[in-house]
Amino acid sequence: MNLFASLLVALVVVMLLTQAATQPDVICMSSETREKIRELMLSGIDKGMEAHTVHMFDVWMRDPAAQPKRARTGMKNAAEAYVGSREAVSKWNPPVCAGPNQ
């Protein structure tokens, strides 16, 4: 997954989690589905952080101007997004659907 796609996935996850927290019409699902989705979101966030780290190193190798300050700033921003995203995922808790199969 390239950097843009990884960051886009992370952004969409955060937007959905933020939006879900403010909207009462959250989709219900089984506990198993909720945890599988949570695993996928965390995996996407991890992949986005890994891709960004590689990108920061690639940029440093290509353009050493103002390094390591630029890389440090980029990684600080990424770390803040990473921690915030993981925190939002851990708080995400859609309701379990009522019914005999749940």
Secondary structure, DSSP 8 states (H G I E B T S, - for coil): --HHHHHHHHHHHHHHHHHHHH-S----B-HHHHHHHHHHHHHHHHHHHHHHHHHHHHHHHH--TTTTHHHHHHHHHHHHHHHHHHHHHHH----B--STT-
